[in-house]
Amino acid sequence: MEAYTGYSDYRTALLAGKTTCEATVEAFLHRAQVKAGLNAFLELWPEEALERAKAIDAKIKAGNAGSLAGMVIALKDNICYAGHKVSASSKILDGFESLYSATVTERLLAEDAIFIGRTNCDEFAMGASNENSAYGNVLNADDTSRVPGGSSGGSAVAVQAGLCHAALGSDTGGSIRQPAAFTGTVGFKPTYGTISRHGLLAYASSFDQIGPITTNVEDCALLCSVMAGKDEYDATALQSPAPNFELNSPGPKKIAYLRECLEGEGIHPEVAAHMRAQIEKMRAEGHTVEEVGFPYIDYLVPCYYVLTTAEASSNLSRYQGLQYGFRSENATDLESTFKKSRSEGFGPEVKRRIMLGTFVLSEGFYDAYYTKAQKVRRFITDKTEEILANYDFILMPTTPTPAFKIGEKANNPVAMYLADIFTVQANITGMPAISIPGPGKIEGMSWGIQLMAARRNDVDLLSFAHSLQESIATHEA
């Protein structure tokens, strides 16, 4: 199968008759079988994907195909697709088939996208390494001894390994951007509410956001143009019309980089060195890039985990072994059904976060933890907005290190949580953020450059990220 630089090149080939959707799906399915050891997919849908590909080939010949005709997409296993299994990579939903499709699923299908399968992820999107799945680790295609990042590790590896054109993930604290950085792909978290969460199995409702993982920024923008927009099924979706995701020529920009993200403890020296070199290149290209202090970095992860675990405690209470999914064979009455089904059905990390969330919401601790964390969230948002009142974007590494070894942080939850230290800010504040591959390699692995913008400045952010990705490609050529 010919490798295309992006969907626009692939669509040109389709319209010119140089390839077909059916041939493309067949090639992806074959490659997915060859690369099955990466464990990126929990399930492939070969018959359905090929049948749909044939139908879209006919629409292309008739001249009435949608804007995503033939784009082959992998679906993270926490996004609903009617008549298909969805489990959030958890045994608690073993055997469950969704009764309806997520809004994003419906909108992509309406534009003739093709779903090839559902991807592995950390259980209920809780993790930074994809080691928390009930169905085994996802392996990084560049070095199978290393993690792909999480929680959308399967989606990121599916794109990295060339098993699809693009994939959908969800981002609660970096779950799209962190695996994108570890796999050399592009991951975008839109402004909170830009894309409907209807049909996304919730982890933390005020943080969760669906977004794309692709090989280039242009495809990110294209997918968002289809998925974005108000939705009567999601009260948290923005009610204003969706932005026009057509990329523009950004021109010189004023950019802040956070001092603490280059000088803090735990930052790989090569990540810092590569970032400083990139800053100098950006200045040489006419951008104003200035250092800004943000002495609140150490508050980000504690604030995030107090609030998200509290929301998880509430959201995951519905999985109790009665209505759907897993029910313990050892249950004897109603109480034991609840206790045993949840104890046996959830994995260790999910149980840890449910218990943490229940604790911070409990009487006597609510004000000490949950209320205080909400105040910290407001404070962090205000301070971030102050920076973005004077700058177009905030620049930082996506992660403090390249992909770490499988098992390296598995027994140290705090160390694992700190892997998200640079990504959670965008979720706490609801702001859009993107990770693009940085130039060069560190320890032979990809690393990511992250850009964040003020709320609803998604198109400007994507436009600048697109120009930056092209600039990096030109320098590396």
C-alpha positions as CSV (number, residue, x, y, z in Angstrom):
1,M,0.0,0.0,0.0
2,E,1.3,3.4,-0.9
3,A,2.1,5.7,2.0
4,Y,0.3,9.0,1.8
5,T,1.4,12.1,3.6
6,G,-2.2,12.9,4.6
7,Y,-5.9,12.4,3.8
8,S,-5.8,15.1,1.0
9,D,-3.2,13.1,-1.0
10,Y,-5.1,9.9,-0.4
11,R,-8.4,11.5,-1.5
12,T,-6.7,12.8,-4.7
13,A,-5.6,9.3,-5.5
14,L,-9.1,7.9,-4.8
15,L,-10.7,10.5,-7.1
16,A,-8.1,9.8,-9.8
17,G,-8.8,6.1,-9.6
18,K,-5.3,5.2,-8.5
19,T,-6.6,3.3,-5.5
20,T,-9.9,2.3,-3.9
21,C,-11.3,2.3,-0.5
22,E,-11.7,-1.5,-0.6
23,A,-8.0,-2.0,-1.5
24,T,-7.0,0.5,1.3
25,V,-9.1,-1.3,3.9
26,E,-7.7,-4.7,2.8
27,A,-4.1,-3.4,3.2
28,F,-4.8,-2.0,6.6
29,L,-6.4,-5.2,7.8
30,H,-3.5,-7.2,6.5
31,R,-1.0,-4.9,8.2
32,A,-3.1,-5.0,11.5
33,Q,-2.8,-8.8,11.4
34,V,0.9,-8.7,10.9
35,K,1.3,-6.2,13.7
36,A,-1.1,-7.9,16.0
37,G,1.6,-8.4,18.6
38,L,1.5,-4.6,19.4
39,N,-2.0,-5.3,20.9
40,A,-3.3,-2.0,19.6
41,F,-6.7,-3.4,18.7
42,L,-9.1,-5.2,20.9
43,E,-11.3,-6.0,17.9
44,L,-11.2,-5.5,14.2
45,W,-14.4,-5.3,12.0
46,P,-13.1,-6.7,8.7
47,E,-16.4,-7.7,7.0
48,E,-18.2,-4.5,7.9
49,A,-15.2,-2.3,7.0
50,L,-14.9,-4.0,3.6
51,E,-18.6,-3.8,2.9
52,R,-18.6,-0.1,3.7
53,A,-15.5,0.5,1.6
54,K,-17.2,-1.0,-1.5
55,A,-20.3,1.2,-0.9
56,I,-18.1,4.3,-0.6
57,D,-16.2,3.4,-3.7
58,A,-19.5,3.4,-5.5
59,K,-20.3,6.9,-4.1
60,I,-17.0,8.2,-5.2
61,K,-17.7,7.0,-8.8
62,A,-21.1,8.6,-8.6
63,G,-19.6,11.9,-7.4
64,N,-21.5,12.2,-4.2
65,A,-19.1,10.9,-1.5
66,G,-18.7,12.7,1.8
67,S,-15.8,14.9,3.0
68,L,-14.1,12.0,4.7
69,A,-14.7,9.4,2.0
70,G,-12.6,6.4,2.6
71,M,-10.7,7.7,5.6
72,V,-10.0,4.6,7.8
73,I,-10.4,5.4,11.5
74,A,-9.7,3.4,14.7
75,L,-12.1,4.0,17.5
76,K,-10.9,4.1,21.2
77,D,-12.7,1.5,23.2
78,N,-14.6,4.1,25.3
79,I,-16.5,5.6,22.4
80,C,-19.9,4.0,21.6
81,Y,-20.8,2.5,18.2
82,A,-24.3,1.0,18.0
83,G,-24.3,-2.8,17.7
84,H,-20.6,-3.0,18.6
85,K,-18.8,-3.9,21.8
86,V,-17.5,-1.2,24.0
87,S,-15.7,-2.0,27.2
88,A,-13.3,0.8,28.1
89,S,-10.8,-2.1,28.3
90,S,-12.5,-3.2,31.5
91,K,-13.9,-6.6,32.5
92,I,-16.8,-4.8,34.2
93,L,-18.3,-4.3,30.7
94,D,-17.4,-7.8,29.4
95,G,-19.6,-8.7,26.5
96,F,-21.6,-5.4,26.5
97,E,-22.7,-4.0,23.1
98,S,-23.6,-0.4,22.7
99,L,-27.3,0.4,22.1
100,Y,-26.5,3.7,20.4
101,S,-23.6,5.6,18.7
102,A,-21.7,8.5,20.1
103,T,-22.4,11.8,18.3
104,V,-18.8,11.8,16.9
105,T,-19.3,8.3,15.5
106,E,-22.5,9.3,13.7
107,R,-21.0,12.5,12.3
108,L,-17.9,10.7,11.0
109,L,-20.1,8.0,9.4
110,A,-22.3,10.6,7.8
111,E,-19.2,11.9,5.9
112,D,-18.2,8.4,4.7
113,A,-15.4,7.5,7.1
114,I,-14.7,3.8,7.7
115,F,-14.2,2.4,11.2
116,I,-11.8,-0.5,11.2
117,G,-11.9,-1.5,14.8
118,R,-11.8,-0.6,18.5
119,T,-8.5,0.1,20.2
120,N,-7.0,-0.9,23.5
121,C,-6.6,1.7,26.2
122,D,-6.0,2.1,29.9
123,E,-9.1,0.9,31.8
124,F,-11.7,3.6,31.8
125,A,-9.0,6.0,30.4
126,M,-7.2,5.9,33.7
127,G,-3.4,5.7,33.0
128,A,-0.4,7.1,31.4
129,S,1.2,4.0,30.0
130,N,-1.6,1.6,28.7
131,E,-0.5,-0.9,31.3
132,N,-3.9,-0.7,33.0
133,S,-5.9,-2.5,30.3
134,A,-7.7,-5.7,31.3
135,Y,-6.6,-7.0,27.9
136,G,-2.8,-6.5,28.2
137,N,-0.3,-3.9,27.4
138,V,-0.1,-2.0,24.2
139,L,3.5,-1.9,22.9
140,N,5.3,1.1,21.3
141,A,5.9,0.2,17.7
142,D,9.3,2.0,17.7
143,D,10.6,-0.1,20.7
144,T,8.4,-2.8,22.1
145,S,10.1,-2.7,25.4
146,R,8.6,0.8,26.0
147,V,5.1,2.0,26.7
148,P,3.1,3.9,24.1
149,G,1.6,6.3,26.6
150,G,-1.9,6.4,27.8
151,S,-4.7,6.3,28.1
152,S,-5.2,6.3,24.3
153,G,-2.2,4.1,23.7
154,G,-3.9,1.8,21.3
155,S,-5.2,4.6,19.1
156,A,-1.8,6.2,19.0
157,V,0.0,3.0,18.1
158,A,-2.6,2.2,15.4
159,V,-1.6,5.5,13.7
160,Q,2.1,5.1,14.5
161,A,2.3,1.6,13.0
162,G,0.3,2.5,9.9
163,L,-2.8,0.5,10.7
164,C,-5.3,3.3,9.9
165,H,-5.3,6.8,8.6
166,A,-6.4,8.3,12.0
167,A,-7.8,7.4,15.3
168,L,-10.1,8.9,18.0
169,G,-9.0,9.2,21.6
170,S,-10.2,10.9,24.7
171,D,-8.2,13.3,26.7
172,T,-8.9,13.8,30.4
173,G,-5.4,14.9,31.6
174,G,-3.3,14.3,28.5
175,S,-4.6,10.9,27.2
176,I,-4.4,12.0,23.6
177,R,-1.3,14.3,23.7
178,Q,1.0,12.1,25.9
179,P,0.7,9.0,23.7
180,A,1.0,11.2,20.6
181,A,4.4,12.4,22.0
182,F,5.6,8.9,22.8
183,T,4.6,7.6,19.3
184,G,5.6,10.5,17.0
185,T,2.0,11.3,16.0
186,V,-0.1,14.4,16.3
187,G,-2.7,14.6,19.1
188,F,-5.2,17.4,19.6
189,K,-7.4,18.2,22.6
190,P,-9.9,20.8,21.6
191,T,-11.4,23.5,23.9
192,Y,-13.7,21.7,26.4
193,G,-17.2,21.5,24.9
194,T,-16.1,21.9,21.2
195,I,-16.8,18.2,20.5
196,S,-19.8,16.4,22.0
197,R,-19.1,13.9,24.8
198,H,-22.4,12.1,24.1
199,G,-21.5,8.4,23.8
200,L,-18.1,8.7,25.6
201,L,-17.9,6.4,28.6
202,A,-17.2,9.0,31.3
203,Y,-14.2,9.2,33.5
204,A,-14.3,12.8,34.8
205,S,-17.0,14.7,33.1
206,S,-15.7,18.2,33.5
207,F,-12.3,17.2,32.1
208,D,-13.0,14.6,29.4
209,Q,-12.7,15.6,25.7
210,I,-12.8,13.6,22.5
211,G,-10.1,14.4,19.9
212,P,-8.1,13.0,17.0
213,I,-4.7,11.3,16.7
214,T,-3.2,11.7,13.2
215,T,0.0,11.9,11.3
216,N,-0.4,15.6,10.5
217,V,-2.2,18.7,11.8
218,E,-4.2,19.1,8.6
219,D,-6.0,15.8,9.2
220,C,-6.7,16.9,12.8
221,A,-8.4,20.0,11.6
222,L,-10.4,18.1,9.0
223,L,-11.7,15.6,11.6
224,C,-12.6,18.4,14.0
225,S,-14.5,20.2,11.3
226,V,-16.8,17.2,11.0
227,M,-17.0,16.3,14.8
228,A,-17.4,19.8,16.3
229,G,-20.6,21.6,17.0
230,K,-23.5,21.8,19.4
231,D,-25.4,18.7,20.4
232,E,-28.7,18.4,22.0
233,Y,-27.6,15.3,23.8
234,D,-24.7,17.0,25.6
235,A,-25.5,19.9,27.8
236,T,-21.8,20.7,28.3
237,A,-21.2,21.1,24.5
238,L,-20.7,24.7,23.4
239,Q,-23.9,26.1,22.1
240,S,-22.3,28.5,19.7
241,P,-21.8,27.4,16.1
242,A,-18.7,25.3,15.5
243,P,-15.7,27.2,14.3
244,N,-14.5,27.0,10.7
245,F,-11.5,24.7,11.0
246,E,-9.9,25.8,7.7
247,L,-6.2,26.4,8.4
248,N,-4.8,29.9,7.8
249,S,-1.3,31.4,7.4
250,P,-0.5,32.4,11.0
251,G,2.3,34.9,10.5
252,P,4.6,36.0,13.4
253,K,3.3,35.0,16.8
254,K,4.1,36.0,20.4
255,I,4.7,32.8,22.4
256,A,5.4,32.2,26.1
257,Y,7.4,29.2,27.3
258,L,7.2,28.2,30.9
259,R,10.5,28.3,32.7
260,E,9.5,25.5,35.1
261,C,8.9,23.2,32.2
262,L,12.5,23.4,31.1
263,E,14.3,23.7,34.4
264,G,12.2,21.5,36.8
265,E,13.2,18.3,38.5
266,G,12.6,15.2,36.5
267,I,12.9,16.7,33.0
268,H,15.1,14.7,30.7
269,P,18.1,16.9,29.8
270,E,17.8,16.2,26.1
271,V,14.1,17.2,26.2
272,A,15.1,20.6,27.7
273,A,18.0,20.9,25.2
274,H,15.8,20.1,22.2
275,M,13.2,22.6,23.4
276,R,15.7,25.4,23.8
277,A,17.0,24.7,20.3
278,Q,13.5,24.8,18.9
279,I,12.9,28.1,20.7
280,E,15.9,29.6,18.9
281,K,14.7,28.3,15.6
282,M,11.3,29.9,16.2
283,R,12.9,33.2,17.0
284,A,14.9,33.0,13.9
285,E,11.7,32.5,11.9
286,G,10.4,35.8,13.3
287,H,8.3,34.7,16.3
288,T,8.6,36.4,19.7
289,V,9.3,33.7,22.2
290,E,9.7,34.7,25.8
291,E,10.3,33.0,29.1
292,V,7.4,33.3,31.6
293,G,7.4,32.0,35.2
294,F,4.6,29.7,36.3
295,P,5.4,28.6,39.9
296,Y,2.2,26.6,40.2
297,I,3.4,23.5,38.3
298,D,3.6,21.4,41.4
299,Y,-0.1,22.1,42.2
300,L,-1.4,20.8,38.8
301,V,-1.2,17.1,39.4
302,P,-2.7,17.1,43.0
303,C,-5.5,19.4,41.9
304,Y,-6.2,17.2,38.9
305,Y,-6.3,13.9,40.8
306,V,-8.5,15.2,43.6
307,L,-11.1,16.5,41.2
308,T,-11.0,13.7,38.6
309,T,-11.1,10.9,41.1
310,A,-14.1,12.6,42.8
311,E,-15.9,12.7,39.4
312,A,-14.8,9.1,38.6
313,S,-16.3,7.9,42.0
314,S,-19.7,9.3,40.9
315,N,-19.5,8.3,37.2
316,L,-18.4,4.7,37.8
317,S,-21.1,4.0,40.4
318,R,-23.4,2.8,37.6
319,Y,-21.3,-0.3,37.0
320,Q,-22.6,-2.6,39.7
321,G,-23.3,-5.9,38.0
322,L,-27.1,-5.5,37.7
323,Q,-28.0,-3.8,34.4
324,Y,-25.2,-4.8,32.0
325,G,-21.7,-6.2,31.8
326,F,-19.9,-8.3,34.3
327,R,-21.7,-10.0,37.2
328,S,-19.8,-12.0,39.8
329,E,-20.6,-15.7,39.9
330,N,-19.9,-15.6,43.6
331,A,-22.7,-13.1,44.3
332,T,-25.6,-14.5,46.5
333,D,-27.7,-11.4,47.2
334,L,-28.0,-7.7,46.2
335,E,-25.2,-6.4,48.4
336,S,-22.8,-9.2,47.4
337,T,-23.6,-8.6,43.8
338,F,-22.5,-4.9,44.1
339,K,-19.4,-5.7,46.2
340,K,-18.1,-8.7,44.3
341,S,-19.0,-7.5,40.8
342,R,-17.2,-4.3,41.3
343,S,-14.2,-5.8,43.2
344,E,-13.7,-8.5,40.5
345,G,-14.7,-6.4,37.5
346,F,-12.6,-3.3,38.0
347,G,-8.8,-3.4,37.9
348,P,-6.4,-2.1,40.6
349,E,-5.9,1.4,39.2
350,V,-9.6,2.0,38.7
351,K,-10.4,0.8,42.2
352,R,-7.6,3.0,43.6
353,R,-9.1,6.1,41.9
354,I,-12.7,5.3,42.9
355,M,-11.6,4.9,46.5
356,L,-9.6,8.2,46.4
357,G,-12.6,10.0,44.9
358,T,-15.0,8.6,47.5
359,F,-12.6,9.7,50.2
360,V,-12.3,13.3,49.0
361,L,-16.1,13.5,48.7
362,S,-16.7,12.0,52.1
363,E,-18.1,14.0,55.1
364,G,-15.3,15.7,57.0
365,F,-12.9,15.7,54.0
366,Y,-15.0,17.4,51.3
367,D,-14.0,20.9,52.2
368,A,-10.4,19.9,53.0
369,Y,-9.8,18.3,49.6
370,Y,-12.6,18.7,47.0
371,T,-13.6,22.3,47.7
372,K,-9.9,23.4,48.0
373,A,-9.1,21.7,44.7
374,Q,-11.9,23.6,43.0
375,K,-10.4,26.8,44.3
376,V,-7.0,25.8,43.0
377,R,-8.6,25.0,39.6
378,R,-10.0,28.5,39.4
379,F,-6.7,30.0,40.5
380,I,-4.7,28.0,37.9
381,T,-7.2,29.0,35.2
382,D,-6.9,32.7,36.1
383,K,-3.1,32.6,36.0
384,T,-3.1,30.7,32.7
385,E,-5.5,33.3,31.2
386,E,-3.3,36.1,32.4
387,I,-0.4,34.6,30.3
388,L,-2.6,34.1,27.3
389,A,-3.9,37.7,27.5
390,N,-0.4,38.8,26.5
391,Y,0.7,35.9,24.4
392,D,-0.9,33.9,21.5
393,F,0.3,30.5,22.8
394,I,2.1,28.7,25.6
395,L,4.9,26.4,24.6
396,M,6.2,23.5,26.6
397,P,7.3,19.9,26.1
398,T,4.4,17.5,26.0
399,T,6.1,15.1,28.5
400,P,9.2,15.5,30.7
401,T,10.8,12.3,29.2
402,P,10.5,10.1,26.1
403,A,8.6,6.9,26.4
404,F,9.7,4.9,29.5
405,K,10.2,1.2,29.8
406,I,7.2,-1.1,30.4
407,G,7.0,-1.8,34.2
408,E,9.3,1.1,35.1
409,K,6.6,3.1,36.9
410,A,4.0,0.4,37.3
411,N,4.5,0.0,41.1
412,N,4.8,3.7,41.8
413,P,1.5,5.5,41.2
414,V,2.9,8.9,42.1
415,A,5.7,8.6,39.5
416,M,3.1,7.5,37.0
417,Y,0.8,10.4,37.7
418,L,3.7,12.8,37.3
419,A,4.0,11.7,33.7
420,D,1.0,14.0,33.0
421,I,2.6,17.0,34.7
422,F,2.7,19.1,31.5
423,T,-0.6,18.0,30.0
424,V,-3.1,18.4,32.8
425,Q,-3.1,22.2,32.7
426,A,-5.1,22.2,29.5
427,N,-7.8,20.0,31.0
428,I,-7.9,21.9,34.3
429,T,-8.5,25.1,32.4
430,G,-10.6,23.7,29.5
431,M,-8.1,25.2,27.0
432,P,-7.1,23.6,23.6
433,A,-3.7,22.0,23.4
434,I,-1.9,20.0,20.7
435,S,1.2,17.8,20.6
436,I,3.3,17.6,17.5
437,P,6.4,15.5,17.0
438,G,9.6,17.3,18.0
439,P,12.7,17.2,15.7
440,G,15.2,14.4,16.2
441,K,15.0,11.5,18.7
442,I,15.8,11.1,22.4
443,E,17.1,7.7,23.3
444,G,16.0,6.6,19.9
445,M,12.4,7.6,20.7
446,S,10.0,10.3,19.6
447,W,9.2,13.3,21.8
448,G,6.5,16.0,21.6
449,I,6.2,19.7,21.5
450,Q,3.0,21.0,23.1
451,L,1.2,24.3,22.4
452,M,-1.8,25.6,24.3
453,A,-4.1,28.5,23.5
454,A,-6.9,30.4,25.1
455,R,-10.4,28.8,25.0
456,R,-12.0,28.8,21.6
457,N,-8.8,29.7,19.8
458,D,-8.6,26.2,18.4
459,V,-8.2,27.2,14.7
460,D,-5.4,29.6,15.4
461,L,-3.7,26.9,17.5
462,L,-4.0,24.3,14.7
463,S,-2.9,26.8,12.1
464,F,0.3,27.6,14.0
465,A,0.9,24.0,14.8
466,H,0.6,23.1,11.2
467,S,3.1,25.7,10.1
468,L,5.5,24.6,12.9
469,Q,5.2,20.9,11.8
470,E,6.0,21.9,8.3
471,S,9.0,24.0,9.5
472,I,10.3,21.1,11.5
473,A,9.9,18.8,8.4
474,T,11.8,21.2,6.2
475,H,14.7,21.5,8.7
476,E,14.9,17.7,9.0
477,A,14.7,17.1,5.2
